[in-house]
Amino acid sequence: MQLIFATNNQHKVNEIKTILPHEISIITLKDAGIDIDIPEPHQTLEENAAEKGRTIFALTGKNCFGEDTGLEVAALHGAPGVYSARYAGEKNSPKENIKKLLHNLSSCEDRSAQFRTIVFLIFNNREYFFEGVCKGTISTQSTGSEGFGYDPVFIPHGSGKTFGQMMQAEKNIYSHRKKAIDKLVTFLNHMNLNR
């Protein structure tokens, strides 16, 4: 089974490839010959994930999925949330996003947060949503060079390490993205059994 993954983020492609079973292969936009940046104009992860999936389905008519992930920090009323990738500005780097986050939390005792992933699937012309959540805390400094985004400052519950200190296999034990993709895989396996 093949699914087009509606993203240009190679980090996400690599991570999801480690999660999917071998019988499900993902086609990147580059592999599909699609060279576009899909806008993320909406106020929710659900709407942005759907925007990506629907855009690619309109271009290809093939089974595909989009994904959007946000870091939601309790003391910041859920920020950066849907703006996680551009928290410090449209052109800023992940390091600048982390710097702003740590600055905004510098006087906060409550450092609880969660990563939330929404996967939006179009399969056989029908739409489905899957959610994965990983609860944890924000560290006081950036530690580790693995992963991407906010991984160096996020410590998942049940671990004393940041995601930035974990290799992918260890991160997958806790990962919000893995939880969402696992639900996607369960659904696809169910659909295959009932064909």
C-alpha positions as a printed Julia matrix, in Angstrom:
195×3 Matrix{Float64}:
   0.0    0.0    0.0
   1.26   3.46  -0.92
   0.33   6.81   0.6
   1.52  10.24  -0.46
   2.76  12.2    2.57
   1.84  15.86   2.19
   4.99  17.42   3.62
   8.3   18.93   2.58
   9.75  18.3    6.06
  12.36  15.57   5.57
  12.72  15.14   9.36
   9.06  14.09   9.56
   9.43  11.79   6.55
  12.43  10.05   8.12
  10.69   9.7   11.49
   7.48   8.29  10.06
   9.4    5.82   7.89
  10.79   4.3   11.12
   7.24   3.84  12.43
   5.34   2.44   9.44
   5.38  -1.3    8.78
   7.1   -2.37   5.57
   3.81  -3.11   3.8
   2.89   0.59   3.9
   5.22   2.83   1.95
   5.09   6.6    1.82
   5.71   8.66  -1.28
   7.19  12.07  -0.6
   6.04  15.13  -2.5
   9.45  15.19  -4.19
   9.03  11.54  -5.28
   5.55  12.39  -6.58
   6.97  15.28  -8.62
   5.08  17.87  -6.59
   7.02  21.05  -5.85
   4.78  23.28  -3.76
   4.73  24.76  -0.28
   1.35  24.04   1.24
   0.09  26.95   3.36
  -0.83  26.49   7.02
  -3.24  29.4    7.45
  -5.6   27.94  10.02
  -6.04  28.28  13.78
  -6.06  24.54  14.58
  -3.78  21.58  13.93
  -6.78  19.69  12.54
  -7.5   22.33   9.89
  -3.84  22.63   8.87
  -3.41  18.87   8.56
  -6.57  18.71   6.46
  -5.37  21.6    4.27
  -2.23  19.63   3.42
  -4.06  16.39   2.69
  -6.83  17.98   0.64
  -4.33  20.02  -1.39
  -2.39  16.92  -2.42
  -5.54  14.88  -3.04
  -6.84  17.63  -5.35
  -3.58  17.42  -7.32
  -3.25  13.64  -7.46
  -6.56  11.95  -6.61
  -4.51   9.36  -4.7
  -4.62   8.13  -1.12
  -2.62  10.56   0.99
  -2.19  12.06   4.43
  -1.2   15.34   5.98
   0.14  15.94   9.46
   0.46  18.9   11.78
   2.11  18.94  15.18
   2.14  21.58  17.9
   3.86  22.04  21.23
   1.26  23.2   23.75
   2.65  24.76  26.94
   0.27  25.12  29.9
   1.8   28.31  31.35
   1.6   29.95  27.92
  -2.1   29.07  27.5
  -1.35  26.44  24.87
   1.24  28.46  22.92
   3.12  28.05  20.66
   0.56  25.48  19.5
  -0.37  25.83  15.85
   2.42  28.41  15.46
   5.15  26.08  16.79
   7.23  26.08  13.59
   7.19  29.87  13.33
   7.0   30.9   16.99
   9.92  33.34  16.72
   8.86  34.54  13.24
   8.37  33.16   9.75
  12.07  33.12   8.83
  13.53  32.06  12.16
  15.27  28.8   12.98
  14.3   26.09  15.49
  17.04  27.45  17.75
  15.36  30.87  17.75
  12.01  29.23  18.53
  13.57  27.42  21.5
  15.29  30.6   22.68
  11.96  32.47  22.69
  10.19  29.59  24.45
  12.79  29.38  27.24
  12.72  33.16  27.65
   8.93  33.19  27.94
   9.07  30.42  30.56
  11.98  31.87  32.53
   9.79  33.02  35.44
   7.28  30.14  35.31
   7.22  27.33  37.86
   4.76  25.29  35.81
   6.7   23.94  32.85
   4.19  21.24  31.88
   3.57  20.83  28.17
   2.43  18.37  25.57
   3.2   17.59  21.97
   0.05  16.94  19.95
   0.03  15.44  16.45
  -2.94  15.34  14.12
  -2.82  13.03  11.09
  -5.43  13.62   8.39
  -5.96  10.77   5.93
  -7.83  10.62   2.66
  -8.35   6.96   1.84
 -10.68   5.71  -0.88
 -12.13   9.22  -1.17
 -13.08   9.42   2.52
 -11.53  11.59   5.26
 -10.27  10.47   8.67
  -8.42  12.08  11.6
  -6.02  10.45  14.09
  -4.48  12.12  17.16
  -1.4   11.38  19.23
  -0.41  13.19  22.45
   2.8   13.06  24.49
   2.75  14.85  27.84
   5.92  16.13  29.47
   7.8   19.18  30.7
  10.01  21.87  29.21
  13.6   21.79  30.46
  15.45  24.95  31.51
  18.08  24.52  28.82
  18.56  22.9   25.45
  20.15  19.43  25.68
  20.95  16.95  22.93
  21.27  17.14  19.16
  18.95  14.35  18.03
  15.53  14.93  16.53
  14.35  18.36  15.41
  12.24  21.33  16.43
  11.69  21.54  20.2
  13.1   18.06  20.9
  16.15  19.4   22.85
  13.91  21.03  25.49
  11.03  18.54  25.8
  11.24  15.81  28.47
   8.43  13.25  28.07
   6.77  11.89  31.2
   8.46   8.66  32.22
  11.92   9.75  31.11
  14.68  11.95  32.48
  15.98  12.78  29.0
  14.91  15.29  26.4
  13.83  13.99  23.0
  17.06  15.62  21.78
  19.04  13.08  23.81
  17.2   10.08  22.39
  17.84   8.03  19.3
  14.69   7.49  17.21
  13.87   4.04  18.61
  13.82   5.41  22.16
  11.83   8.49  21.17
   9.23   6.23  19.56
   8.46   4.74  23.01
   6.91   8.09  23.98
   6.31   9.88  20.7
   3.1   11.74  19.94
   3.75  11.23  16.24
   4.13   7.46  16.69
   0.85   7.31  18.63
  -0.99   9.04  15.8
   0.69   6.94  13.09
  -0.03   3.73  15.04
  -3.75   4.63  14.95
  -3.44   5.25  11.19
  -1.78   1.86  10.69
  -4.43   0.07  12.79
  -7.13   1.69  10.67
  -5.45   0.77   7.37
  -4.93  -2.83   8.52
  -8.62  -3.01   9.45
  -9.61  -1.65   6.03
  -7.41  -4.22   4.29
  -8.94  -7.08   6.29
 -12.43  -5.99   5.31
 -11.81  -5.62   1.58
